Amino acid sequence: MKAVLFDLDGTLIDTAADFIRIIQHMCREEGREVVAADLIRTQVSEGARAMVKLVYPELDVDDPIFLAHRQRFLDSYGADIAVDTDLFSGMYSLLEALEAQEIPWGIVTNKPRWLSEALLQALNLTARCAVLVCPEDVTKTKPDPEPMYLAAKQIHLAAEDCIYVGDHPRDIDAGRAAGMYTILAAYGYLPLQYKDDLTAWQADCIVNTVPELQQQLEALLFAKASV
């Protein structure tokens, strides 16, 4: 293994608090029952549509009114993208360890590029990230392997030389389809409908904390790098 690629929300960066803040504010503005933080957290990896649907369950996702609410949500998030957001605990030291061994790390996400770039800039990660692949860069997003192949190509590696870490079945499906070694980040935003049987995701490895992730990466990467 020669590189590590991460999903963004719920794997590399803990963004849930900002989403919770915005969704709950939308509930209060509309005079609706405030959605529980834990429920919002499980929908983060499903994207903006799923989170906004928690506020307006009666609206069809293609309804112009729903789409307007979704855009309002995205605009609010983009304006204050990292108020309560940071890397997961332990992730800074993990990235520093990778960089010390000159092992590139990057991101493959279904988050729109304008939001992904703003988030990386807010956390001073832009220059450190070797590759960022977003939906705008491909014709098919995860769970299709196309983004995985593109990320590997951009860092001049074969896909099978890369590790992919994610917290959603589509992450694992995309990584496996591309021939990557896959790690399920069970500390992330596991969707409710998939969290009861993590072995069914068929990841090569499951980690419950960032320190566990670092230990696994060291076994896969650092031993060879130190020879």
KOLVODREN-182155 format. One line per field, with one value per residue: residue number from 1; residue in one letter; x, y, z of N, C-alpha, C, O in turn. Coordinates in Angstrom, 1 decimal. Atoms other than C-alpha are relative to their C-alpha. Layout:
REM residues N
num [NUM,...]
residu [a,...]
n.east [X,...]
n.north [Y,...]
n.up [Z,...]
ca.east [X,...]
ca.north [Y,...]
ca.up [Z,...]
c.east [X,...]
c.north [Y,...]
c.up [Z,...]
o.east [X,...]
o.north [Y,...]
o.up [Z,...]
END
This chain:
REM residues 227
num [1,2,3,4,5,6,7,8,9,10,11,12,13,14,15,16,17,18,19,20,21,22,23,24,25,26,27,28,29,30,31,32,33,34,35,36,37,38,39,40,41,42,43,44,45,46,47,48,49,50,51,52,53,54,55,56,57,58,59,60,61,62,63,64,65,66,67,68,69,70,71,72,73,74,75,76,77,78,79,80,81,82,83,84,85,86,87,88,89,90,91,92,93,94,95,96,97,98,99,100,101,102,103,104,105,106,107,108,109,110,111,112,113,114,115,116,117,118,119,120,121,122,123,124,125,126,127,128,129,130,131,132,133,134,135,136,137,138,139,140,141,142,143,144,145,146,147,148,149,150,151,152,153,154,155,156,157,158,159,160,161,162,163,164,165,166,167,168,169,170,171,172,173,174,175,176,177,178,179,180,181,182,183,184,185,186,187,188,189,190,191,192,193,194,195,196,197,198,199,200,201,202,203,204,205,206,207,208,209,210,211,212,213,214,215,216,217,218,219,220,221,222,223,224,225,226,227]
residu [m,k,a,v,l,f,d,l,d,g,t,l,i,d,t,a,a,d,f,i,r,i,i,q,h,m,c,r,e,e,g,r,e,v,v,a,a,d,l,i,r,t,q,v,s,e,g,a,r,a,m,v,k,l,v,y,p,e,l,d,v,d,d,p,i,f,l,a,h,r,q,r,f,l,d,s,y,g,a,d,i,a,v,d,t,d,l,f,s,g,m,y,s,l,l,e,a,l,e,a,q,e,i,p,w,g,i,v,t,n,k,p,r,w,l,s,e,a,l,l,q,a,l,n,l,t,a,r,c,a,v,l,v,c,p,e,d,v,t,k,t,k,p,d,p,e,p,m,y,l,a,a,k,q,i,h,l,a,a,e,d,c,i,y,v,g,d,h,p,r,d,i,d,a,g,r,a,a,g,m,y,t,i,l,a,a,y,g,y,l,p,l,q,y,k,d,d,l,t,a,w,q,a,d,c,i,v,n,t,v,p,e,l,q,q,q,l,e,a,l,l,f,a,k,a,s,v]
n.east [0.8,-0.9,0.7,1.3,1.0,1.0,1.3,-0.2,0.9,0.2,-1.2,-1.2,0.4,1.2,0.8,1.4,0.5,0.5,1.3,1.0,0.4,0.8,1.3,0.8,0.4,1.1,1.2,0.5,0.5,1.3,0.9,0.2,-0.7,-1.4,-0.5,-1.0,-1.4,-0.4,0.6,-0.6,-1.3,0.1,0.4,-1.0,-0.6,1.0,0.0,0.9,1.4,0.5,0.1,1.1,1.2,0.4,0.8,1.2,0.2,1.2,-0.3,-0.7,-1.4,0.0,0.9,-0.8,-0.1,-1.1,-1.3,-0.3,-0.5,-1.3,-1.0,-0.2,-0.8,-1.4,-0.5,-0.3,-1.2,-1.2,-0.3,-0.7,-0.2,-0.8,0.2,-0.2,-0.6,-1.4,-0.4,0.3,-1.1,-1.1,-0.2,-1.2,-1.3,-0.1,-0.4,-1.4,-0.8,-0.1,-0.8,-1.4,-0.5,0.2,1.0,1.0,1.4,0.9,1.5,1.0,1.2,1.2,0.3,-0.3,-1.4,0.0,0.1,-1.2,-1.1,0.2,-0.3,-1.5,-0.7,0.3,-0.7,-1.5,-0.3,0.0,-1.3,-0.5,0.8,-0.6,1.0,1.4,0.9,1.3,1.0,-0.2,-1.2,0.2,1.3,0.7,-0.5,0.1,-0.9,-0.8,-1.4,-0.6,-0.8,-1.1,-1.1,-0.5,-0.9,-1.3,-0.7,-0.5,-1.2,-1.0,0.0,1.0,1.1,-0.2,-1.0,0.6,1.0,1.2,0.7,1.3,1.0,1.3,-0.1,-0.4,-1.4,-0.6,0.3,-0.9,-1.4,-0.2,0.1,-1.2,-1.2,-0.7,0.1,1.0,0.1,1.3,-0.1,1.2,0.1,0.6,1.5,0.6,1.5,0.8,0.5,-1.1,-1.0,0.2,-0.9,-1.1,-0.7,0.7,-0.5,-1.1,-1.3,-1.2,-0.3,0.9,-0.6,1.0,-0.6,-1.1,-1.2,0.0,-0.2,-1.5,-0.7,0.1,-0.7,-1.4,-0.3,0.1,-0.9,-1.2,-1.0,-0.7,-0.7,-1.2,-1.0]
n.north [-1.2,-1.2,-1.3,0.1,-0.8,-0.1,-0.7,-1.3,-0.1,1.2,0.8,-0.8,-1.2,0.1,-1.2,0.2,-1.0,-1.1,0.4,0.0,-1.4,-0.6,0.7,-0.3,-1.4,0.0,0.5,-1.1,-1.0,0.4,0.4,1.4,0.8,0.0,1.4,0.4,-0.1,1.3,0.4,-0.8,0.5,1.2,-0.4,-0.9,0.7,0.2,-1.3,-1.1,0.4,0.8,-0.8,-1.0,0.8,0.1,-1.2,-0.1,1.4,0.1,-0.5,0.8,-0.5,-0.7,-1.2,-1.2,-0.5,0.8,-0.3,-1.3,0.2,0.7,-1.0,-0.9,0.8,0.0,-1.4,-0.2,0.8,-0.6,-1.2,0.3,1.4,0.6,-0.6,1.1,1.1,0.2,1.4,0.9,0.0,0.9,0.0,-0.9,0.8,1.0,-0.7,-0.4,1.2,0.3,-1.0,0.2,1.1,-0.4,0.8,-0.9,0.3,-0.9,0.0,0.3,-0.3,-0.4,-1.3,-0.9,-0.5,-1.3,0.2,0.8,-0.9,-1.0,0.7,0.3,-1.3,-0.5,0.9,-0.1,1.4,-0.1,0.3,1.3,1.0,0.3,0.1,-0.1,0.4,-0.4,0.4,-0.8,0.5,1.3,0.2,0.8,-0.1,1.2,1.2,0.4,-0.2,-1.1,-1.0,0.6,0.1,-1.3,-0.4,0.8,-0.5,-1.3,0.1,0.9,1.4,0.9,0.0,1.1,-0.5,-1.0,0.3,-1.0,0.0,-0.6,0.3,0.3,1.1,-0.4,-0.2,1.4,0.5,-0.6,0.4,1.4,0.1,-0.5,0.8,-0.6,0.5,-0.8,-0.1,-0.6,-0.9,0.2,-1.1,-1.0,-0.2,1.2,-0.1,0.9,1.2,0.9,0.0,1.2,1.1,-0.6,1.0,0.1,-1.0,0.7,-0.7,0.8,-0.2,-0.9,-0.7,-0.7,-1.3,-0.4,0.7,1.3,-0.3,-0.3,1.3,0.8,-0.6,0.3,1.3,0.1,-1.0,-0.5,1.1,0.1,-1.2,-0.1,1.0]
n.up [0.0,0.2,-0.2,-0.7,0.4,-1.0,0.2,-0.7,-1.2,-0.8,0.1,-0.3,-0.7,-0.8,0.4,-0.4,-0.9,0.8,0.6,-1.0,-0.3,1.1,0.2,-1.2,0.2,1.0,-0.7,-0.8,0.9,0.6,-1.0,0.0,-1.0,0.3,0.3,-0.9,0.5,0.4,1.3,1.1,0.2,0.9,1.4,0.6,1.2,1.1,0.8,-0.4,0.3,-1.1,-1.3,0.2,-0.1,-1.4,-0.4,0.9,0.4,0.9,1.3,1.0,0.2,1.3,-0.1,0.0,-1.3,-0.6,0.6,-0.5,-1.4,0.2,0.4,-1.2,-0.9,0.6,-0.1,-1.4,-0.4,0.7,-0.6,-1.3,0.3,-1.0,-1.3,-1.0,0.8,-0.1,0.3,-1.1,-1.0,0.4,1.4,0.3,-0.2,1.0,1.2,-0.2,0.1,1.4,0.7,-0.4,0.9,1.4,0.5,0.4,-0.4,0.7,-0.3,1.1,-0.7,0.8,-0.4,1.1,-0.1,-0.6,-1.5,-0.5,0.0,-1.1,-1.2,-0.1,-0.2,-1.3,-0.9,0.4,0.5,1.5,0.5,-0.5,0.6,1.3,1.0,-0.4,1.1,-0.3,1.0,1.3,0.7,0.5,0.6,-0.9,-1.4,-0.9,-0.1,1.2,-0.2,0.8,-0.8,-0.6,1.1,0.3,-1.1,0.1,1.2,-0.3,-0.8,0.8,-0.6,0.4,-1.1,-1.0,-1.0,-0.9,-1.1,-0.1,-1.3,0.1,-1.0,0.6,0.9,1.4,-0.1,0.1,1.3,1.0,-0.2,0.4,1.4,0.6,-0.4,-1.1,-1.3,-0.6,-1.5,-0.5,-1.2,-0.8,-0.8,0.9,0.1,0.6,0.3,-0.9,0.7,0.3,-1.2,-0.8,0.4,0.8,0.8,1.3,1.0,0.6,0.0,-0.3,-1.4,-0.7,-1.1,-0.8,-0.5,0.8,-0.4,0.7,1.4,0.1,-0.2,1.2,1.1,-0.2,0.4,1.5,0.7,-0.6,-0.1,1.2,0.2,-0.8,0.4]
ca.east [0.0,1.4,-1.4,-4.5,-7.7,-10.5,-14.2,-14.7,-17.7,-17.8,-14.4,-11.7,-13.6,-16.3,-18.8,-21.9,-22.1,-22.5,-25.2,-27.0,-26.9,-28.3,-31.0,-32.2,-32.3,-34.4,-36.8,-37.1,-37.6,-40.5,-42.0,-41.5,-40.4,-36.7,-35.0,-32.8,-29.0,-28.4,-30.8,-29.3,-25.9,-27.0,-28.1,-25.0,-23.4,-26.6,-26.2,-28.1,-31.3,-31.6,-30.9,-33.4,-36.0,-35.9,-37.3,-39.8,-40.8,-44.1,-42.4,-41.3,-37.5,-38.3,-40.8,-39.6,-40.4,-38.2,-35.4,-35.6,-35.2,-32.3,-30.6,-31.2,-29.6,-26.5,-26.2,-26.3,-23.7,-21.4,-21.5,-20.4,-18.8,-16.5,-18.0,-18.0,-16.2,-12.8,-10.8,-11.8,-9.8,-6.5,-6.7,-4.1,-1.4,-2.4,-2.0,1.3,2.5,1.6,3.3,6.5,6.8,6.0,2.9,0.3,-3.3,-6.3,-10.1,-12.8,-16.1,-19.7,-19.7,-19.8,-16.4,-17.3,-18.1,-15.2,-12.7,-14.1,-13.9,-10.3,-9.3,-11.0,-9.1,-5.7,-5.7,-5.7,-1.9,-1.5,-4.2,-2.6,-5.8,-9.5,-12.1,-15.6,-18.9,-18.1,-14.9,-16.6,-19.6,-20.5,-20.1,-19.6,-20.5,-19.2,-15.4,-14.8,-13.8,-11.5,-9.6,-9.4,-7.9,-5.3,-4.4,-4.0,-1.4,0.3,-0.6,-2.5,-5.9,-4.8,-1.9,-4.3,-6.3,-9.8,-11.4,-15.1,-18.2,-20.9,-21.6,-21.1,-17.6,-16.7,-18.4,-16.5,-13.2,-13.7,-14.8,-11.6,-9.4,-8.5,-7.9,-11.0,-11.4,-14.8,-14.7,-17.2,-16.6,-18.3,-21.9,-23.2,-26.6,-29.3,-30.4,-26.9,-25.3,-26.6,-24.4,-21.1,-19.6,-22.2,-20.4,-17.5,-14.7,-11.2,-11.1,-13.3,-12.0,-13.9,-11.6,-9.1,-6.2,-7.3,-7.3,-3.7,-2.6,-4.0,-2.5,0.9,0.7,-0.2,2.1,4.8,6.5,7.4,8.3,10.8,12.6]
ca.north [0.0,3.4,6.0,6.6,8.0,9.2,9.9,13.4,13.8,11.3,9.8,12.4,15.4,15.6,18.0,16.8,19.6,22.3,20.3,19.8,23.5,24.5,21.8,22.5,26.3,25.6,23.6,26.5,29.0,27.0,26.3,22.6,19.9,20.1,17.0,15.1,15.6,11.9,11.4,14.2,12.7,9.4,11.3,13.4,10.8,10.6,14.3,17.6,16.1,13.5,16.0,18.6,15.8,15.4,18.9,18.6,14.9,15.7,17.3,15.4,15.8,17.1,19.7,23.2,24.2,21.4,22.3,25.9,24.7,22.5,25.5,27.6,24.8,24.7,28.5,28.6,25.8,27.4,30.7,29.2,25.9,25.3,26.9,23.6,21.4,19.9,16.7,13.7,13.4,11.8,12.5,15.4,13.0,10.4,12.8,14.0,10.4,9.8,13.0,12.1,8.9,10.8,8.8,10.8,11.1,12.5,12.7,11.1,12.5,13.0,16.4,19.2,20.7,24.3,23.0,20.5,23.2,25.7,23.1,22.1,25.8,26.6,23.7,24.6,21.2,22.4,22.2,19.0,17.1,15.3,14.8,15.8,14.1,15.5,14.7,17.4,15.5,12.3,11.0,8.5,9.0,6.5,3.6,3.5,3.1,5.9,8.5,6.0,5.3,9.0,9.7,7.0,8.3,11.8,10.7,8.4,5.1,2.1,1.8,-1.5,0.4,2.6,2.3,3.8,4.7,5.4,5.3,4.4,1.2,3.1,4.0,0.3,-0.7,1.8,1.0,-2.8,-2.3,-0.4,-3.1,-0.9,-2.1,-0.9,0.2,0.9,3.8,2.6,5.8,7.8,8.6,5.1,5.2,3.7,1.1,-0.3,0.0,-3.3,-5.6,-4.0,-7.2,-7.2,-4.2,-6.6,-4.2,-5.6,-4.1,-2.4,0.3,1.8,4.8,6.9,5.4,2.0,3.4,4.7,1.3,-0.4,2.0,1.6,-2.1,-1.7,1.3,2.1,-1.3,-1.3,2.4,1.9,-1.0]
ca.up [0.0,-1.0,-0.3,1.8,0.5,2.8,2.5,3.9,6.2,9.0,8.1,8.0,9.3,12.0,10.4,12.1,14.7,12.0,10.2,13.4,14.2,10.8,10.6,14.2,13.4,10.3,12.5,14.9,12.1,10.7,14.1,13.7,16.1,16.5,15.0,17.4,17.0,16.9,14.0,12.0,12.5,10.9,7.8,7.2,4.9,2.9,1.9,2.1,0.6,3.4,6.2,4.8,4.5,8.2,8.5,5.7,5.6,3.8,0.8,-2.3,-2.9,-6.4,-5.2,-5.9,-2.4,-1.1,-3.5,-2.2,1.4,0.3,-1.3,1.8,3.9,1.5,1.5,5.3,5.6,3.0,4.8,8.1,7.1,10.0,13.1,15.1,12.6,13.0,12.2,14.3,17.5,16.7,13.0,13.1,14.4,11.9,9.0,10.4,10.6,7.0,5.9,7.9,5.8,2.6,2.1,0.1,1.4,-0.3,-0.4,-2.6,-1.6,-2.9,-1.3,-3.9,-4.8,-3.7,-0.2,0.0,-1.0,1.4,4.2,3.5,3.3,6.6,8.3,6.6,4.8,1.1,0.6,2.5,0.6,-2.4,-4.3,-4.0,-6.2,-6.1,-8.0,-10.6,-11.6,-12.7,-14.7,-12.0,-8.2,-5.4,-5.2,-8.8,-8.8,-11.3,-8.6,-7.0,-10.3,-10.9,-7.5,-7.9,-11.4,-10.1,-7.6,-10.2,-8.5,-9.4,-7.5,-5.9,-4.2,-2.3,0.9,1.1,4.4,4.6,6.8,4.3,2.3,-1.0,0.2,0.7,-2.5,-4.5,-3.0,-3.4,-7.0,-7.7,-6.1,-3.1,0.4,2.3,5.9,7.5,9.9,12.4,14.4,11.6,10.6,10.0,8.3,10.5,7.9,7.6,11.1,12.6,10.6,9.6,8.4,5.6,4.1,3.3,4.1,4.5,8.0,10.6,13.0,15.9,16.7,14.9,17.0,15.7,12.2,12.7,14.0,11.0,8.6,10.2,9.7,6.0,5.2,7.6,7.9,4.3,4.3,7.0,5.4]
c.east [0.9,-0.7,-1.3,-1.0,-1.2,-1.3,0.2,-0.8,-0.2,1.2,1.3,-0.4,-1.4,-0.8,-1.4,-0.6,-0.6,-1.3,-1.1,-0.5,-0.9,-1.4,-0.9,-0.5,-1.1,-1.3,-0.6,-0.6,-1.4,-1.0,-0.3,0.8,1.5,0.5,1.2,1.4,0.5,-0.6,0.6,1.4,0.0,-0.3,1.1,0.6,-0.9,-0.2,-1.1,-1.5,-0.6,-0.2,-1.2,-1.4,-0.4,-0.8,-1.3,-0.4,-1.2,0.3,0.7,1.4,0.1,-0.9,0.8,0.1,1.1,1.4,0.4,0.5,1.4,1.0,0.3,0.9,1.5,0.6,0.4,1.3,1.3,0.5,0.8,0.4,0.8,-0.1,0.3,0.6,1.5,0.3,-0.5,1.2,1.0,0.4,1.2,1.3,0.1,0.5,1.5,0.9,0.1,1.0,1.5,0.6,-0.2,-1.0,-1.2,-1.4,-0.8,-1.4,-0.8,-1.3,-1.2,-0.4,0.4,1.3,0.0,0.0,1.2,1.2,0.0,0.3,1.5,0.7,-0.2,0.8,1.5,0.5,0.3,1.4,0.5,-0.7,0.6,-1.0,-1.4,-0.9,-1.4,-1.0,0.2,1.1,-0.3,-1.4,-0.9,0.7,0.0,-1.5,0.7,1.5,0.7,0.8,1.2,1.2,0.6,1.0,1.3,0.8,0.6,1.2,1.0,0.2,-1.1,-1.0,0.3,1.1,-0.5,-1.0,-1.1,-0.7,-1.3,-1.0,-1.4,0.2,0.5,1.5,0.8,-0.2,0.9,1.4,0.3,-0.1,1.2,1.2,0.8,-0.2,-1.0,-0.1,-1.3,0.3,-1.2,-0.2,-0.8,-1.5,-0.7,-1.5,-0.8,-0.3,1.2,0.9,-0.1,0.9,1.1,0.8,-0.6,0.6,1.2,1.3,1.1,0.3,-1.0,0.7,-1.0,0.5,1.1,1.4,0.1,0.3,1.5,0.8,-0.1,0.8,1.5,0.4,0.0,1.1,1.4,1.1,0.9,0.8,1.3,1.1,1.1]
c.north [1.3,1.4,-0.3,1.0,-0.1,0.5,1.2,0.1,-1.3,-1.0,0.7,1.2,-0.2,1.3,0.0,1.2,1.2,-0.3,0.0,1.4,0.6,-0.7,0.4,1.5,0.1,-0.5,1.1,1.1,-0.3,-0.4,-1.5,-0.7,-0.1,-1.5,-0.3,0.0,-1.4,-0.5,0.7,-0.6,-1.3,0.3,0.8,-0.7,-0.2,1.3,1.0,-0.4,-0.8,0.8,1.0,-0.8,-0.3,1.1,0.0,-1.4,-0.1,0.5,-1.0,0.7,0.8,1.2,1.3,0.7,-0.7,0.4,1.4,-0.1,-0.6,1.1,0.9,-0.7,0.1,1.4,0.3,-0.8,0.6,1.3,-0.2,-1.5,-0.7,0.7,-1.0,-1.2,-0.1,-1.5,-0.8,-0.1,-1.1,0.1,0.9,-0.8,-1.1,0.6,0.4,-1.2,-0.4,0.9,-0.2,-1.1,0.3,-0.9,0.9,-0.4,1.0,-0.4,-0.4,0.1,0.2,1.4,1.0,0.7,1.4,-0.1,-0.7,0.9,1.0,-0.6,-0.2,1.3,0.5,-0.8,0.0,-1.4,0.0,-0.5,-1.4,-1.2,-0.3,-0.1,0.2,-0.3,0.2,-0.5,0.7,-0.6,-1.3,-0.1,-0.8,0.1,-1.3,-0.4,-0.4,0.2,1.1,1.0,-0.6,-0.2,1.4,0.5,-0.7,0.5,1.3,0.0,-1.0,-1.3,-0.8,-0.1,-1.1,0.3,1.0,-0.6,1.0,-0.2,0.7,-0.5,-0.3,-1.2,0.4,0.2,-1.4,-0.6,0.6,-0.4,-1.5,-0.1,0.4,-0.9,0.6,-0.8,0.9,-0.1,0.7,0.7,0.0,1.2,1.1,0.0,-1.1,0.2,-1.0,-1.4,-1.0,-0.3,-1.3,-1.1,0.5,-1.0,-0.2,0.9,-0.6,0.8,-0.9,0.1,1.0,0.7,0.8,1.4,0.4,-0.6,-1.4,0.1,0.2,-1.3,-0.9,0.5,-0.2,-1.4,-0.2,0.8,0.1,-1.0,0.0,1.3,0.1,-0.9,0.7]
c.up [0.0,0.2,0.8,-0.5,1.0,-0.6,0.9,1.3,0.7,0.0,0.4,0.9,0.7,-0.2,0.6,0.8,-0.8,-0.7,1.0,0.4,-1.0,-0.1,1.2,-0.1,-1.0,0.7,0.8,-0.8,-0.5,1.1,0.0,1.1,-0.3,-0.1,0.9,-0.6,-0.5,-1.3,-1.1,-0.3,-0.9,-1.4,-0.7,-1.2,-1.2,-0.8,0.5,-0.2,1.2,1.3,-0.1,0.1,1.4,0.5,-0.7,-0.5,-1.0,-1.4,-0.9,-0.2,-1.3,0.0,0.0,1.3,0.8,-0.5,0.5,1.4,0.0,-0.3,1.2,1.0,-0.5,0.2,1.5,0.4,-0.7,0.6,1.3,0.1,1.1,1.4,1.1,-0.6,0.2,-0.4,1.2,0.9,-0.4,-1.5,-0.4,0.1,-1.0,-1.3,0.1,-0.2,-1.4,-0.7,0.4,-0.8,-1.5,-0.7,-0.3,0.6,-0.7,0.3,-1.3,0.7,-1.0,0.4,-1.2,0.1,0.7,1.5,0.5,0.0,1.1,1.4,0.2,0.3,1.5,1.1,-0.4,-0.5,-1.5,-0.5,0.3,-0.7,-1.4,-1.1,0.6,-1.2,0.5,-1.1,-1.3,-0.9,-0.8,-0.6,0.9,1.4,0.7,0.1,-1.3,0.3,-0.8,0.8,0.6,-1.0,-0.3,1.1,-0.1,-1.2,0.3,0.9,-0.5,0.7,-0.6,1.2,1.0,1.0,1.0,1.0,0.0,1.3,-0.1,1.0,-0.6,-0.9,-1.4,0.0,-0.2,-1.3,-1.1,0.1,-0.4,-1.5,-0.7,0.4,1.2,1.3,0.8,1.5,0.3,1.2,0.8,1.1,-0.7,0.1,-0.6,-0.2,0.8,-0.7,-0.2,1.2,0.8,-0.3,-0.9,-0.8,-1.3,-1.0,-0.7,-0.2,0.4,1.5,0.6,1.1,0.7,0.5,-1.0,0.4,-0.6,-1.5,-0.2,0.2,-1.2,-1.2,0.2,-0.4,-1.5,-0.7,0.5,0.1,-1.2,-0.2,0.8,-0.3,-0.9]
o.east [1.9,-0.1,-1.8,-0.7,-1.5,-1.3,1.0,-0.3,-0.5,1.2,2.0,0.3,-2.3,-0.7,-2.1,-1.7,-1.6,-2.2,-2.2,-1.7,-1.9,-2.4,-2.1,-1.6,-2.0,-2.4,-1.9,-1.7,-2.2,-2.1,-1.4,1.6,1.8,0.3,2.0,1.5,1.1,0.1,0.9,1.8,0.9,-0.1,0.9,0.8,-0.5,-0.8,-1.9,-2.3,-1.7,-1.1,-1.9,-2.4,-1.6,-1.7,-2.3,-0.3,-1.3,-0.6,1.6,1.4,1.0,-1.0,1.8,1.1,1.9,2.3,1.6,1.5,2.2,2.1,1.4,1.8,2.4,1.8,1.5,2.2,2.3,1.7,1.6,-0.2,0.8,0.9,1.1,0.5,2.2,-0.6,-0.5,2.3,0.6,1.5,1.9,2.1,1.2,1.3,2.2,2.0,1.2,1.8,2.4,1.8,0.1,-0.9,-1.8,-1.7,-0.5,-1.7,-0.5,-1.7,-1.0,-1.5,1.5,1.8,1.0,0.6,1.8,2.0,1.0,0.9,2.0,1.7,0.7,1.1,2.3,1.6,0.7,1.4,1.3,-0.2,0.6,-0.6,-1.7,-0.8,-1.8,-0.5,0.0,1.2,0.6,-2.3,-2.1,1.9,-0.5,-2.3,1.3,1.8,1.9,1.9,2.2,2.3,1.8,2.0,2.4,2.0,1.7,2.0,1.9,1.3,-2.1,-0.7,0.1,1.4,0.2,-1.6,-0.9,-1.0,-1.4,-0.8,-2.4,1.3,1.2,2.1,1.7,0.7,1.4,2.1,1.3,0.7,1.5,2.3,1.9,-1.1,-0.7,0.0,-1.5,0.7,-2.1,-1.3,-1.1,-2.1,-1.2,-2.2,-0.3,-0.3,0.9,1.9,0.8,1.2,1.0,1.4,0.1,0.4,1.6,2.0,0.9,0.8,-1.5,1.4,-1.9,-0.4,1.6,2.2,1.1,1.0,2.1,1.8,0.9,1.4,2.3,1.5,0.8,1.5,2.4,2.3,2.1,1.9,2.2,2.2,2.1]
o.north [1.3,2.4,-1.5,2.2,-1.1,1.3,1.3,-0.1,-2.3,-2.0,0.4,1.5,-0.7,2.3,1.0,1.6,1.8,0.5,0.4,1.6,1.2,0.0,0.6,1.8,0.8,0.0,1.3,1.7,0.6,-0.8,-1.9,-0.1,-0.4,-2.3,0.6,-0.4,-1.5,-1.2,0.2,-0.7,-1.5,-0.6,1.1,0.0,-0.5,1.4,0.7,0.0,-0.5,0.6,1.1,-0.2,-0.5,1.0,0.4,-1.6,-1.1,0.3,-1.7,1.9,1.6,2.0,1.4,1.3,-0.1,0.6,1.7,0.6,-0.3,1.0,1.4,0.0,0.4,1.5,0.9,-0.2,0.7,1.6,0.7,-2.3,-1.9,0.9,-0.7,-2.3,0.9,-2.3,-0.3,0.1,-2.2,-0.5,0.7,-0.7,-1.4,0.0,0.2,-1.1,-0.9,0.4,0.0,-1.1,-0.6,-1.2,1.5,-1.6,2.1,-1.1,0.2,-0.7,0.6,1.8,0.8,1.0,1.6,0.7,-0.4,0.9,1.3,0.0,0.0,1.4,1.0,-0.2,-0.8,-1.8,-1.0,-1.3,-1.9,-2.2,0.6,0.2,-0.3,0.4,-0.3,-0.9,0.0,-0.3,-1.7,0.8,-0.7,0.0,-2.3,0.5,-1.5,1.2,1.3,1.3,0.1,0.1,1.5,1.1,0.0,0.7,1.6,1.0,-1.5,-1.8,-0.3,0.1,-0.8,-0.4,1.5,-1.7,2.2,-1.4,1.8,-1.5,-0.2,-1.4,-0.4,0.0,-1.5,-1.2,-0.2,-0.7,-1.8,-0.9,0.0,-0.6,0.1,-1.6,2.1,-1.2,1.8,0.2,0.8,1.2,2.2,-0.4,-1.0,0.5,-2.2,-2.4,-2.1,-1.1,-1.6,-1.9,0.6,-0.6,-0.6,0.8,-0.2,0.7,-1.9,-0.8,1.8,-0.1,1.3,2.2,-0.4,-1.0,-1.9,-0.7,-0.4,-1.5,-1.5,-0.3,-0.4,-1.6,-1.0,0.5,0.1,-0.7,-0.1,1.3,0.9,-0.8,0.1]
o.up [0.7,0.2,0.8,-0.6,1.5,-1.5,1.8,2.4,0.1,0.6,1.3,1.8,0.1,0.5,0.4,0.7,-0.4,-0.8,0.7,0.5,-0.7,-0.2,1.0,0.4,-0.8,0.4,0.8,-0.4,-0.7,0.8,0.5,1.8,-1.4,0.7,1.2,-1.8,-1.5,-2.1,-2.2,-1.5,-1.7,-2.3,-1.9,-2.2,-2.3,-1.8,1.3,0.7,1.7,2.0,0.9,0.6,1.6,1.4,-0.1,-1.7,-1.7,-2.3,-0.4,-0.3,-1.5,-1.0,0.8,1.6,1.5,0.3,0.7,1.8,0.8,0.3,1.4,1.6,0.3,0.5,1.7,1.1,0.0,0.6,1.7,0.8,1.1,2.1,2.0,0.0,0.4,-0.6,2.3,0.5,-0.6,-1.9,-1.4,-0.8,-1.5,-2.0,-0.9,-0.7,-1.9,-1.5,-0.5,-1.0,-2.3,-1.9,0.6,0.6,-1.1,1.3,-2.3,1.6,-2.2,-0.1,-1.8,1.3,1.5,2.2,1.5,1.0,1.7,2.2,1.3,1.1,2.1,2.1,0.2,-0.2,-2.1,-1.4,-0.3,-0.8,-2.2,-2.3,1.7,-2.2,1.6,-2.2,-2.4,-2.0,-1.5,-0.4,0.9,1.5,0.2,0.4,-1.3,1.0,-0.5,0.5,0.8,-0.7,-0.5,0.7,0.1,-1.1,-0.2,0.9,0.2,0.8,-1.1,2.3,2.2,1.9,1.8,0.8,-0.2,1.7,-0.6,1.7,0.1,-1.5,-2.0,-1.0,-1.0,-1.9,-1.9,-0.9,-1.0,-2.1,-1.8,-0.1,1.4,1.4,0.9,2.0,-0.1,2.3,0.6,1.7,-0.1,1.1,-1.7,0.7,1.0,0.0,-0.6,1.1,1.6,0.5,-2.1,-1.8,-2.3,-2.2,-1.8,-1.1,1.1,2.1,-0.1,1.9,0.1,1.0,-1.8,-0.5,-1.0,-2.0,-1.1,-0.6,-1.6,-1.9,-0.8,-0.9,-2.0,-1.8,-0.2,-0.1,-1.2,-0.7,0.4,0.2,-1.3]
END
